[in-house]
């Protein structure tokens, strides 16, 4: 930062009109940048023409990135807020891109420090919480400027609510909704500079689509991810009781001015913000915020914006509609989106757990506590819990059944373990015996019961449909089982369920208490509701607020979930056996691939594949990891749900997971129907999880198989035409030779009849009829000469012969003689085998 400031201080722009559009030079080199440099805003701003803005747009391409940065820093320092307020919307859009995704701006999601270190450093210093851009924000904030933000780009539930003229529950939108004038383009929000900046910053994660060349971007190294971490650390500090002030400099703006028109204070939204009466949008009530709340207005705004833009894409009504199998899928987050949300959750846990022990409980609330400390205690339950639950429910139900679900899984597990981010974690890590979850976390488990139990049930349904032989899927099962197997956690969850299932005889007015809406007036320091001594009511209110009054709760430790866990345990056992079987097949096939068979002197595989192809893709090390993950996962599940080895063994035998006495792999479970074998539900499970499979063989004409990768395509086609011409010309003679009963007939049948055709087992009766209808007579096949390995073998033979001074003609005669002798021996063996058949 010091080097950057010294660089800016020593440089002076020669003329204002040379200032350029804030688009980094590194992005001009990208093939994806096809948009014009000077582009209109995503929406109009009703402002007077500005010479400063016109000058910045005019020279948008003439200067490199570093020089444009210096220009903008000087402009921010030298010009008054009256001139800068017209530049601010254009500058924000040029950095974060347009809301419609057409303009990509700086493309911070693809700017990596390891790839573009200079541009990355300059961008980070400019957008730092204490950098020039934030100084511009506070400079405009002090003058109470407002900027229009279109409602059409807000998350779906918020947009729908405002368009229906219903005020959203979040106080972030209160006193900001503006009706369009006559002939206007639509509803919009009137935001202060800090809110406007953060809206664009948060939404750029969603509106800006990743570029084709950004498929391998490391999220932790990209500028956007680093900025999110810096903003969270600055505005949600884990140390101290006040926010860090802006680094003051001579003549600089005064630090962190609060908005003149106060937003809805922290008191206006309680723990349960669901209300029976919807407030109309025209009834936006002005409030008198407590002056103390101005100390943390930036923290409140930042957290609300991040939660609203990243999590609030699903409402309870929308979630209930999405349970229908015919419902159309709504917003679907990306893996990068999920990783950023996980970063937010981890920091929120560290932020909330940074309270001193005497301030952590609601009963310790007093006027002596600072607003920031009160905000730490209330941030997660008031802002995050409900929206995160609906977000996770949608991801669990609609995310593809592949390894990318790991990002969602780790985000969920990070939220379930706040003790990992508590200050005492370091002390516990040194003592292996102190790994159990402390009793102090029981209230958190009870207040988030559904995120433990309902989402665990959702994960079970996913795990039962995935291929557990895959090491990535096996790792996910192990991660979940390991987290829930932490000592004391299962007991805390079970106690929470017992509290929810208690009869409500002692709570006659539960519904009235649950839906009491908080008033829109009051002070921040009196905002926290009195502690509820009825723990059972707290758990019930949590469940009903997230699922609705008519929810049907399935206990995690009830018989239904236990049955699913037993089924998962059975599939884990089967997957372990499948992995071991693949490993054994791989070893056998490797031993059988001798040098002679590779040269073509062994039995050829008509299907062109090896029996251990699946394992070739995974590798022996992956099989070892799969077995290790599944073994540990099974141990953890048995520990959580108290499963005995006798139960597992009995159910494993009942499902027929053991191999037969011959050691051969069994077919999937199926029944015989009119048209062949029909899979049972168990058989479908076995195929989906890779536990069993049908042996698929090529049943057609071997001459008409697709050309393999190990064959010369043009040579195979030429040899096919040659052999077809010979077969048509000498069909009668070949049939007569093969019909002879002497040794010559046997010799011809060995070469001219397709081997093993009568021995092939067809699993479908339809296939048998078709095979019988297309029986083929004797014919000559020259396709083996089109194989690379055959050609290489011949070249190697000629090369070795030349070393012994053997010419090509003599070498050809020797090879022909050797093959004839080999064929005679094989014919004799085949005839002897037929004599011994019963």
C-alpha positions in Angstrom: 0.0 0.0 0.0 2.9 2.4 0.8 4.5 1.9 -2.6 1.2 2.4 -4.4 0.5 5.7 -2.5 4.1 7.0 -3.1 3.7 6.2 -6.8 0.4 8.1 -7.0 1.8 11.0 -5.0 4.8 11.5 -7.4 2.6 11.4 -10.5 0.3 14.2 -11.8 -2.0 13.7 -14.8 -1.0 16.2 -17.5 -4.6 17.0 -18.5 -8.0 15.8 -17.2 -9.3 14.6 -20.5 -6.7 11.9 -20.7 -8.2 10.0 -17.7 -9.5 6.7 -18.9 -12.2 4.1 -18.4 -11.3 1.9 -15.5 -10.8 -1.4 -17.4 -7.6 -3.3 -16.7 -5.0 -3.8 -19.5 -4.8 -7.5 -18.7 -8.4 -7.9 -19.7 -7.9 -6.3 -23.1 -5.7 -9.3 -24.0 -8.6 -11.7 -23.3 -10.4 -13.1 -26.3 -13.7 -12.8 -24.5 -13.6 -8.9 -24.4 -15.6 -8.1 -27.5 -17.8 -5.3 -26.1 -17.0 -1.7 -27.0 -14.9 0.2 -24.4 -17.4 3.0 -24.2 -20.8 1.5 -23.5 -24.0 2.9 -22.0 -25.1 2.1 -18.5 -27.3 -0.8 -17.8 -30.0 1.7 -16.8 -30.3 5.5 -17.2 -29.3 7.9 -14.5 -31.3 11.1 -14.5 -28.3 13.4 -14.0 -27.0 16.5 -15.7 -24.2 16.1 -18.3 -20.8 16.1 -16.6 -17.6 17.2 -18.3 -15.6 15.1 -15.9 -17.6 12.0 -16.9 -17.3 12.8 -20.6 -13.6 13.2 -20.2 -13.1 9.9 -18.5 -15.2 8.1 -21.1 -13.4 9.8 -24.0 -9.9 8.5 -23.3 -11.1 5.1 -22.2 -8.6 3.1 -24.4 -5.6 5.3 -24.6 -3.8 4.6 -21.3 -2.6 1.5 -19.6 -4.1 0.1 -16.5 -1.6 1.6 -14.0 -1.8 5.1 -15.5 -5.6 5.0 -15.4 -5.4 4.0 -11.8 -3.2 7.0 -11.0 -5.6 9.3 -12.9 -8.6 8.1 -10.9 -6.8 8.4 -7.6 -6.0 12.0 -8.3 -9.5 12.8 -9.6 -10.9 11.3 -6.4 -8.6 13.4 -4.2 -8.8 16.7 -6.1 -12.5 17.0 -7.2 -15.4 17.8 -5.0 -18.3 15.4 -4.3 -20.6 17.5 -6.6 -18.5 16.6 -9.6 -17.7 13.0 -8.5 -21.3 12.0 -7.9 -22.0 11.9 -11.7 -18.9 9.8 -12.2 -19.6 7.3 -9.4 -22.4 5.1 -11.1 -20.3 4.8 -14.3 -17.2 4.0 -12.3 -18.9 1.3 -10.3 -20.3 -0.3 -13.4 -17.0 -0.1 -15.2 -15.4 -2.0 -12.3 -18.0 -4.7 -11.5 -19.7 -4.9 -14.9 -23.3 -4.1 -15.9 -26.2 -5.7 -14.1 -27.4 -7.4 -17.3 -24.0 -9.1 -17.7 -23.2 -7.5 -21.0 -20.3 -5.4 -19.7 -17.8 -7.5 -17.7 -15.9 -4.6 -16.1 -12.6 -5.6 -14.5 -13.7 -9.3 -14.4 -12.4 -9.7 -10.9 -13.4 -13.3 -10.8 -10.7 -14.1 -13.3 -8.0 -11.7 -12.2 -5.5 -14.0 -10.4 -2.5 -12.9 -8.4 -0.3 -15.7 -9.7 -1.1 -15.0 -13.4 -1.3 -11.2 -13.4 0.5 -10.1 -10.2 0.9 -6.4 -11.1 -2.7 -5.8 -12.1 -3.9 -7.9 -9.2 -1.9 -5.8 -6.7 -3.1 -2.4 -8.2 -6.7 -3.5 -8.3 -6.6 -4.8 -4.7 -5.1 -1.6 -3.4 -7.6 0.5 -5.2 -10.6 -1.4 -4.0 -9.3 -2.1 -0.5 -11.6 -1.1 2.4 -9.2 1.7 3.2 -8.3 2.4 -0.5 -9.2 5.2 -2.9 -12.5 3.7 -4.1 -13.9 3.5 -0.5 -12.7 7.1 0.1 -14.8 8.1 -2.8 -17.8 6.2 -1.3 -17.4 8.1 2.0 -16.9 11.4 0.3 -20.2 11.0 -1.5 -21.8 9.6 1.7 -21.1 12.7 3.6 -23.2 14.7 1.1 -26.2 12.4 1.3 -26.3 11.6 -2.4 -28.7 8.9 -3.6 -28.4 6.6 -6.6 -31.1 4.7 -8.4 -30.9 0.9 -8.5 -33.5 -1.0 -10.6 -35.7 -3.5 -8.8 -35.7 -5.8 -11.8 -32.2 -7.0 -10.9 -32.9 -8.0 -7.3 -33.2 -11.6 -6.3 -36.5 -13.3 -7.4 -38.5 -13.3 -4.1 -37.6 -9.6 -3.3 -38.4 -8.5 -6.9 -41.7 -10.3 -6.8 -42.6 -8.8 -3.4 -41.8 -5.3 -4.4 -43.6 -5.6 -7.8 -46.7 -6.8 -5.9 -46.4 -3.6 -3.8 -45.6 -5.6 -0.6 -42.7 -4.4 1.5 -40.0 -7.2 1.9 -39.2 -8.4 5.3 -35.6 -7.3 5.2 -35.0 -3.8 6.5 -32.4 -3.3 3.8 -35.2 -2.2 1.4 -37.3 -0.1 3.9 -37.6 3.6 3.0 -35.8 3.0 -0.3 -38.5 1.9 -2.8 -39.3 4.6 -5.3 -42.3 4.6 -7.6 -41.5 5.4 -11.3 -42.6 8.8 -12.5 -45.0 9.1 -15.4 -43.4 7.4 -18.3 -40.7 5.9 -16.1 -39.0 2.6 -16.7 -39.9 0.8 -13.5 -39.5 0.6 -9.7 -36.1 1.4 -8.3 -34.4 1.7 -5.0 -32.8 5.0 -3.8 -29.5 3.9 -2.3 -26.7 5.7 -0.6 -23.2 5.4 -2.1 -22.1 2.6 0.3 -25.2 0.6 -0.4 -25.0 1.2 -4.1 -21.3 0.1 -4.2 -22.0 -3.1 -2.2 -25.1 -4.0 -4.3 -23.0 -4.0 -7.4 -20.1 -5.8 -5.8 -22.3 -8.6 -4.4 -24.4 -9.0 -7.5 -21.4 -9.2 -9.8 -20.8 -12.7 -8.4 -24.1 -13.7 -10.0 -24.7 -11.5 -13.0 -21.2 -11.9 -14.5 -21.0 -15.3 -16.2 -17.6 -17.0 -16.2 -15.6 -16.7 -19.4 -14.6 -19.8 -21.4 -11.0 -19.3 -20.6 -11.7 -19.1 -16.9 -12.6 -22.8 -16.3 -9.4 -23.5 -14.3 -9.4 -20.3 -12.2 -8.4 -20.9 -8.6 -11.2 -19.3 -6.6 -9.0 -18.6 -3.6 -6.5 -16.7 -5.7 -8.9 -14.6 -7.7 -9.4 -10.9 -6.9 -13.1 -11.2 -6.1 -12.6 -13.9 -3.5 -9.8 -11.9 -1.8 -11.9 -8.8 -1.8 -14.8 -10.6 -0.1 -12.4 -11.8 2.6 -11.0 -8.3 3.1 -14.4 -6.6 3.3 -15.6 -9.2 5.8 -12.5 -8.8 8.0 -12.8 -5.0 7.9 -16.5 -4.5 8.4 -17.1 -7.6 10.6 -14.0 -7.6 12.8 -13.3 -10.4 15.2 -11.2 -8.3 17.5 -12.3 -5.1 19.3 -15.7 -3.6 19.9 -15.6 -0.9 17.2 -15.0 -0.9 13.5 -11.5 0.1 12.3 -11.5 3.7 11.1 -10.3 4.7 7.7 -6.6 5.5 7.5 -6.6 9.2 7.8 -4.4 11.4 5.6 -4.0 15.2 5.3 -6.9 16.6 3.5 -8.6 13.2 3.2 -12.3 12.6 3.8 -13.6 12.2 7.3 -14.0 8.5 8.3 -17.1 6.5 7.9 -20.0 9.1 7.9 -23.3 7.6 8.7 -26.2 8.2 6.3 -28.2 11.3 7.1 -31.5 9.6 6.5 -31.3 6.6 8.8 -32.3 3.2 7.6 -34.5 0.9 9.6 -32.7 0.4 12.9 -31.5 -2.9 14.2 -34.5 -3.0 16.5 -37.0 -3.4 13.7 -36.4 -7.0 12.9 -36.6 -9.7 15.6 -35.6 -13.3 15.7 -38.8 -14.4 14.0 -39.7 -11.8 11.3 -42.6 -13.7 9.8 -45.8 -11.7 10.0 -49.4 -12.5 9.4 -50.0 -9.0 8.1 -48.1 -7.9 5.0 -47.0 -4.3 5.1 -47.9 -2.4 1.9 -45.1 -0.7 0.1 -46.7 2.7 0.5 -46.5 2.3 4.3 -42.8 2.7 4.5 -42.5 4.2 8.0 -39.8 6.6 9.0 -38.0 5.7 12.1 -35.7 7.3 14.6 -32.7 5.2 14.8 -30.6 5.2 18.0 -27.4 7.2 17.5 -25.4 4.3 18.8 -26.5 2.2 15.9 -24.7 4.5 13.5 -21.4 3.0 14.7 -22.2 -0.3 13.0 -24.3 0.8 10.0 -21.7 -0.3 7.6 -21.5 -3.8 9.2 -25.3 -4.1 9.1 -25.5 -3.0 5.5 -22.6 -5.2 4.3 -24.1 -8.4 5.9 -27.6 -7.7 4.7 -26.5 -7.0 1.2 -24.3 -10.2 1.0 -27.1 -12.4 2.5 -29.8 -10.9 0.3 -27.9 -11.0 -3.0 -26.2 -14.4 -2.4 -28.8 -16.4 -0.4 -32.2 -14.9 -0.8 -33.2 -16.5 -4.1 -35.8 -18.8 -2.5 -38.8 -18.0 -0.3 -40.7 -20.5 1.8 -43.6 -20.5 -0.6 -41.2 -21.1 -3.6 -39.4 -23.9 -1.7 -42.7 -25.6 -1.0 -43.7 -25.3 -4.7 -40.3 -26.7 -5.8 -41.1 -30.0 -4.0 -43.4 -30.9 -6.9 -41.6 -33.1 -9.5 -43.2 -30.9 -12.2 -41.9 -27.6 -10.9 -39.5 -25.7 -13.1 -36.1 -25.1 -11.7 -35.4 -21.6 -10.6 -32.1 -19.9 -9.8 -29.2 -22.4 -9.6 -26.0 -21.2 -8.0 -22.5 -22.0 -9.4 -19.7 -23.8 -7.6 -17.9 -20.5 -7.2 -21.0 -18.9 -5.7 -21.1 -21.7 -3.1 -17.5 -21.2 -2.2 -17.9 -17.5 -1.6 -21.0 -18.2 0.6 -18.9 -20.7 2.6 -16.3 -18.0 3.1 -19.1 -15.8 4.5 -20.3 -18.5 6.9 -16.9 -19.3 8.2 -16.2 -15.6 8.9 -19.6 -15.1 10.5 -18.9 -18.0 12.9 -15.6 -16.4 13.8 -17.3 -13.0 14.1 -20.1 -14.3 16.4 -17.7 -16.4 18.5 -15.4 -13.5 19.2 -17.6 -12.4 22.0 -16.3 -12.6 25.4 -17.9 -15.5 27.4 -19.8 -13.1 29.7 -21.4 -11.4 26.6 -22.3 -14.5 24.6 -25.7 -15.2 26.1 -28.8 -13.0 25.7 -29.2 -12.8 29.5 -25.9 -10.9 29.6 -27.4 -8.1 27.5 -26.8 -4.7 29.0 -26.5 -1.1 27.9 -22.8 -1.2 28.6 -22.3 -3.5 25.6 -21.2 -1.9 22.4 -23.5 -2.0 19.3 -20.9 -4.2 17.5 -21.0 -6.7 20.3 -24.8 -6.9 20.2 -24.6 -7.3 16.5 -22.2 -10.2 16.8 -24.7 -12.0 19.0 -27.6 -11.5 16.7 -26.1 -11.6 13.2 -26.6 -15.3 12.4 -30.1 -16.0 13.8 -31.6 -12.8 12.5 -30.0 -12.4 9.1 -28.7 -15.7 7.9 -30.5 -18.8 9.3 -33.7 -18.9 7.3 -32.3 -17.9 4.0 -29.3 -20.3 4.3 -31.7 -23.1 5.1 -33.8 -22.6 2.0 -30.6 -22.1 -0.1 -29.2 -25.4 1.1 -32.5 -27.2 0.7 -32.6 -26.2 -2.9 -29.0 -27.2 -3.5 -29.5 -30.6 -1.9 -32.6 -31.3 -4.0 -31.4 -29.9 -7.4 -27.6 -30.1 -7.6 -26.3 -32.7 -10.1 -25.3 -36.1 -8.7 -21.6 -35.6 -9.3 -18.4 -34.6 -7.4 -19.1 -30.9 -7.7 -21.6 -31.3 -4.8 -18.5 -31.3 -2.5 -18.6 -27.5 -2.5 -22.2 -27.5 -1.2 -21.4 -30.2 1.3 -18.4 -28.3 2.8 -20.5 -25.2 3.0 -23.1 -27.1 5.0 -20.6 -28.8 7.3 -18.8 -25.4 7.9 -22.1 -24.0 9.2 -22.8 -27.0 11.4 -19.5 -26.7 13.2 -19.2 -23.2 14.8 -16.8 -24.6 17.4 -14.1 -24.9 14.7 -14.0 -21.1 14.5 -14.1 -20.4 18.2 -11.1 -18.9 20.1 -10.8 -22.0 22.2 -10.2 -24.2 19.1 -6.5 -23.7 19.3 -6.4 -25.0 22.9 -8.4 -28.0 22.0 -6.4 -29.0 19.0 -3.4 -29.8 21.2 -5.3 -32.2 23.4 -6.5 -35.2 21.5 -8.9 -36.2 24.3 -10.8 -32.9 24.2 -12.3 -33.5 20.8 -15.9 -33.8 22.0 -18.3 -31.0 21.3 -18.7 -28.8 24.3 -22.1 -28.5 26.0 -22.0 -24.7 25.4 -22.9 -25.4 21.8 -26.1 -27.2 22.7 -28.2 -24.0 22.2 -26.8 -23.5 18.7 -27.6 -27.1 17.8 -31.2 -26.7 19.1 -31.6 -23.3 17.4 -30.5 -24.9 14.1 -32.1 -28.3 14.5 -33.4 -28.5 10.9 -30.1 -27.8 9.4 -28.7 -30.9 11.2 -31.6 -33.3 10.8 -33.6 -32.3 7.7 -30.5 -31.7 5.6 -28.9 -35.0 6.8 -32.0 -36.8 5.5 -31.5 -34.9 2.2 -27.9 -36.0 2.0 -29.0 -39.6 2.7 -31.3 -39.6 -0.3 -28.4 -38.3 -2.5 -25.9 -40.8 -1.2 -28.3 -43.7 -2.0 -28.3 -42.6 -5.6 -24.6 -42.0 -6.2 -21.8 -44.3 -7.2 -20.0 -45.1 -3.9 -17.2 -46.8 -5.7 -16.0 -43.4 -6.9 -13.4 -42.1 -4.4 -14.9 -38.6 -4.6 -18.3 -39.8 -3.6 -16.9 -42.1 -1.0 -15.0 -39.1 0.5 -18.3 -37.0 0.8 -20.0 -39.8 2.7 -17.0 -40.1 5.0 -16.9 -36.3 5.6 -20.6 -36.2 6.7 -20.3 -39.3 8.8 -17.2 -38.0 10.5 -18.8 -34.7 11.4 -21.9 -36.3 12.9 -19.8 -38.8 14.8 -18.1 -36.2 16.9 -18.5 -37.1 20.5 -21.6 -35.5 22.1 -23.0 -34.1 18.9 -25.5 -36.9 18.2 -26.7 -36.7 21.8 -27.3 -32.9 21.4 -29.3 -33.5 18.2 -31.3 -36.2 19.9 -32.1 -33.9 22.8 -33.2 -31.2 20.4 -35.6 -33.6 18.7 -37.0 -34.7 22.0 -37.7 -31.1 22.9 -39.5 -30.6 19.6 -41.6 -33.7 20.0 -42.7 -32.8 23.5 -46.4 -32.3 23.9 -47.5 -28.6 23.9 -49.8 -28.8 27.0 -47.7 -26.2 28.7 -47.7 -23.8 25.7 -51.3 -22.9 25.0 -50.5 -19.8 23.0 -47.7 -21.0 20.8 -49.0 -19.6 17.5 -49.7 -16.2 18.9 -46.2 -16.0 20.4 -44.6 -17.3 17.3 -46.1 -14.8 14.9 -45.8 -11.6 16.9 -44.2 -9.1 14.6 -41.7 -6.7 16.0 -42.5 -3.0 16.0 -40.8 -0.6 13.6 -39.8 1.7 16.4 -37.5 1.4 19.4 -33.8 1.7 20.1 -31.1 -0.6 19.0 -30.0 -1.4 22.5 -33.4 -2.6 23.5 -33.8 -4.6 20.4 -32.9 -8.1 21.7 -36.0 -9.9 22.9 -36.0 -11.2 26.5 -34.5 -14.7 26.9 -37.1 -17.4 26.4 -36.8 -19.8 29.3 -39.0 -22.4 27.6 -36.3 -24.4 25.6 -39.0 -26.6 24.0 -40.8 -23.6 22.6 -37.6 -22.2 21.2 -37.0 -25.4 19.2 -40.6 -25.6 18.0 -40.6 -22.0 16.9 -37.3 -22.6 15.0 -38.9 -25.5 13.1 -42.2 -23.8 12.4 -40.5 -20.6 11.2 -38.4 -22.5 8.7 -40.9 -25.1 7.6 -44.3 -23.6 8.3 -47.0 -24.6 10.7 -48.1 -27.7 8.7 -44.7 -29.2 8.4 -44.2 -33.0 8.8 -41.0 -33.6 10.8 -39.1 -36.8 10.3 -36.9 -37.5 13.3 -33.3 -38.2 12.5 -33.1 -40.9 15.1 -36.5 -42.4 14.1 -37.2 -45.7 12.4 -37.6 -44.2 8.9 -34.2 -42.6 8.9 -32.6 -45.6 10.6 -33.9 -47.8 7.7 -32.2 -45.5 5.2 -29.0 -45.5 7.2 -29.0 -49.3 7.2 -29.5 -49.3 3.4 -26.6 -46.9 3.0 -24.5 -49.2 5.2 -25.4 -52.1 3.0 -24.5 -50.1 -0.2 -21.2 -49.1 1.5 -20.4 -52.8 2.1 -21.3 -53.7 -1.5 -19.2 -50.8 -2.8 -16.2 -52.1 -0.9 -16.7 -55.6 -2.4 -17.0 -54.1 -5.8 -13.8 -52.1 -5.4 -12.0 -55.2 -4.2 -13.3 -57.1 -7.2 -12.1 -54.5 -9.6 -8.7 -54.5 -8.0 -8.5 -58.3 -8.4 -9.7 -58.2 -12.0 -7.0 -55.5 -12.7 -4.3 -57.8 -11.2 -5.4 -60.8 -13.2 -5.7 -58.9 -16.5 -2.3 -57.3 -16.0 -0.7 -60.8 -15.4 -2.4 -62.2 -18.5 -1.2 -59.5 -20.8 2.0 -61.2 -21.9 4.4 -60.0 -24.6 3.2 -62.6 -27.0 -0.4 -61.7 -26.6 0.4 -58.1 -27.2 2.2 -59.1 -30.5 -1.0 -60.8 -31.6 -0.3 -64.5 -30.7 -2.9 -64.7 -28.1 -6.7 -64.7 -28.2 -8.0 -61.4 -29.5 -10.8 -59.6 -27.7 -13.6 -59.1 -30.2 -14.9 -56.2 -28.2 -11.6 -54.4 -28.2 -11.6 -53.8 -24.4 -10.1 -55.2 -21.3 -12.1 -56.4 -18.3 -10.6 -53.9 -16.0 -11.3 -50.7 -18.0 -13.1 -49.1 -15.1 -10.2 -49.6 -12.8 -7.7 -48.3 -15.5 -9.5 -45.0 -15.3 -9.6 -44.9 -11.4 -6.2 -46.4 -10.7 -5.1 -48.7 -7.9 -4.5 -45.8 -5.5 -8.1 -44.6 -6.0 -9.4 -48.1 -5.1 -7.3 -48.0 -1.9 -8.7 -44.6 -1.0 -12.3 -45.7 -1.7 -11.9 -48.7 0.6 -10.4 -46.5 3.3 -13.1 -43.8 3.1 -16.0 -46.3 3.1 -14.5 -48.3 6.0 -14.2 -45.1 8.1 -17.6 -43.9 7.0 -19.2 -47.2 8.1 -17.6 -47.0 11.5 -18.8 -43.5 12.0 -22.4 -44.3 11.0 -22.4 -47.3 13.3 -21.2 -45.0 16.1 -23.9 -42.3 15.4 -26.9 -44.6 15.0 -25.6 -47.5 17.3 -25.6 -50.1 14.6 -24.2 -53.6 15.5 -22.1 -55.8 13.3 -24.7 -58.5 13.5 -27.3 -56.2 12.0 -25.0 -55.3 9.1 -24.1 -58.9 8.4 -27.7 -60.1 8.5 -28.9 -57.3 6.1 -26.0 -57.8 3.8 -26.8 -61.5 3.4 -30.5 -60.7 2.9 -29.7 -58.5 -0.1 -27.4 -61.1 -1.6 -24.3 -59.0 -1.7 -22.0 -62.0 -1.2 -20.4 -63.6 -4.2 -21.4 -67.1 -5.3 -19.4 -70.2 -4.5 -17.4 -70.1 -7.8 -16.2 -66.6 -7.0 -17.7 -65.2 -10.2 -19.5 -61.9 -10.2 -23.2 -62.2 -10.1 -25.6 -60.4 -12.4 -27.8 -57.5 -11.1 -30.9 -58.6 -9.3 -33.6 -59.2 -12.0 -36.6 -61.4 -12.9 -37.3 -63.2 -16.2 -40.1 -61.6 -18.3 -41.6 -62.3 -21.7 -38.9 -60.3 -23.5 -36.0 -61.2 -21.3 -34.6 -60.1 -18.0 -36.3 -57.2 -16.1 -34.4 -55.3 -13.4 -35.9 -55.2 -9.9 -35.6 -52.0 -7.7 -32.6 -53.7 -6.0 -31.0 -54.4 -9.3 -31.3 -50.7 -10.3 -29.6 -49.7 -7.1 -26.8 -52.2 -7.8 -26.2 -50.8 -11.3 -26.4 -47.1 -10.2 -23.9 -47.7 -7.5 -21.6 -49.9 -9.7 -22.1 -52.9 -7.4 -23.0 -55.2 -10.3 -23.4 -55.0 -14.0 -24.3 -57.0 -17.1 -21.4 -58.4 -19.1 -22.0 -56.5 -22.4 -20.5 -58.3 -25.4 -20.6 -57.5 -29.1 -23.1 -59.9 -30.7 -23.0 -58.6 -34.3 -20.8 -59.2 -37.3 -17.2 -58.8 -36.2 -16.3 -57.5 -39.7 -18.7 -54.6 -39.3 -17.5 -53.4 -35.9 -16.6 -49.7 -35.6 -13.0 -49.0 -36.5 -10.9 -49.1 -33.3 -8.3 -46.5 -32.1 -5.6 -49.2 -32.5 -6.5 -49.8 -36.2 -5.5 -48.0 -39.4 -8.9 -46.8 -40.8 -8.0 -46.7 -44.5 -6.3 -50.1 -44.3 -9.2 -51.7 -42.5 -11.6 -50.5 -45.2 -9.3 -51.7 -48.0 -8.9 -55.1 -46.4 -12.6 -55.4 -45.9 -13.2 -54.8 -49.6 -10.5 -57.3 -50.5 -11.9 -60.0 -48.2 -15.4 -59.4 -49.4 -14.4 -59.9 -53.0 -12.6 -63.1 -52.2 -15.6 -64.4 -50.2 -18.0 -63.7 -53.0 -15.7 -65.3 -55.6 -14.8 -68.5 -53.6 -17.9 -68.9 -51.4 -18.8 -72.3 -52.8 -15.3 -73.8 -52.6 -14.9 -72.6 -48.9 -18.2 -74.1 -47.9 -17.2 -77.4 -49.5 -13.9 -77.5 -47.7 -15.4 -76.7 -44.3 -18.0 -79.5 -44.8 -15.3 -82.2 -45.0 -14.9 -84.5 -42.0 -11.2 -85.0 -42.3 -8.2 -83.0 -41.0 -8.3 -80.6 -43.9 -11.9 -79.8 -43.1 -11.0 -79.1 -39.5 -8.1 -76.9 -40.6 -10.4 -74.8 -42.9 -13.1 -74.5 -40.3 -10.5 -73.2 -37.8 -9.6 -70.4 -40.2 -12.9 -69.7 -42.1 -15.6 -70.0 -39.4 -16.1 -67.3 -36.8 -14.9 -68.8 -33.5 -17.2 -69.1 -30.6 -20.4 -68.0 -32.4 -22.4 -70.9 -31.2 -21.0 -70.6 -27.7 -22.1 -67.0 -27.1 -24.7 -66.6 -24.4 -27.5 -64.1 -25.4 -29.3 -62.7 -22.4 -32.4 -61.7 -24.4 -34.7 -64.1 -26.2 -35.2 -61.5 -28.9 -31.4 -61.5 -29.5 -31.4 -65.3 -29.9 -34.0 -65.1 -32.7 -32.1 -62.4 -34.5 -28.8 -64.3 -34.1 -30.3 -67.4 -35.6 -31.7 -65.5 -38.5 -28.3 -64.0 -39.5 -26.1 -67.2 -39.2 -23.0 -66.7 -41.4 -21.1 -69.3 -43.5 -17.4 -69.7 -43.9 -15.5 -66.6 -45.0 -12.0 -65.1 -45.0 -11.2 -62.2 -42.6 -8.1 -60.0 -43.2 -9.0 -57.3 -40.7 -6.3 -58.4 -38.3 -3.7 -57.0 -40.8 -5.0 -53.5 -40.2 -4.0 -53.4 -36.5 -1.1 -51.3 -35.5 0.3 -54.0 -33.3 0.2 -56.5 -36.2 2.0 -54.1 -38.5 4.5 -53.3 -35.8 5.1 -57.0 -35.1 5.8 -57.6 -38.8 8.2 -54.7 -39.0 9.9 -56.0 -35.9 10.2 -59.4 -37.4 11.7 -58.1 -40.7 14.1 -55.9 -38.7 15.3 -58.9 -36.6 15.7 -61.0 -39.8 17.8 -58.3 -41.4 20.2 -58.5 -38.5 20.8 -62.1 -39.4 21.1 -61.3 -43.1 17.7 -62.8 -44.0 16.0 -61.1 -46.9 12.4 -60.0 -47.0 11.2 -62.9 -49.2 12.8 -65.5 -47.1 11.5 -63.8 -43.9 8.0 -63.9 -45.4 8.3 -67.6 -46.2 9.5 -68.3 -42.6 6.7 -66.3 -41.1 4.2 -68.2 -43.2 5.6 -71.5 -42.3 5.6 -70.6 -38.6 2.0 -69.6 -38.8 1.0 -72.8 -40.6 2.7 -74.9 -37.9 0.9 -72.9 -35.2 -2.4 -73.3 -37.0 -1.9 -77.1 -37.3 -1.2 -77.4 -33.6 -4.3 -75.3 -32.7 -6.4 -77.5 -35.0 -5.2 -80.6 -33.4 -5.9 -79.2 -29.9 -9.4 -78.1 -31.0 -10.2 -81.6 -32.4 -8.9 -83.3 -29.2 -11.1 -81.0 -27.1 -14.2 -82.0 -29.1 -13.5 -85.7 -28.6 -13.4 -85.3 -24.8 -16.7 -83.3 -24.6 -19.6 -85.2 -23.2 
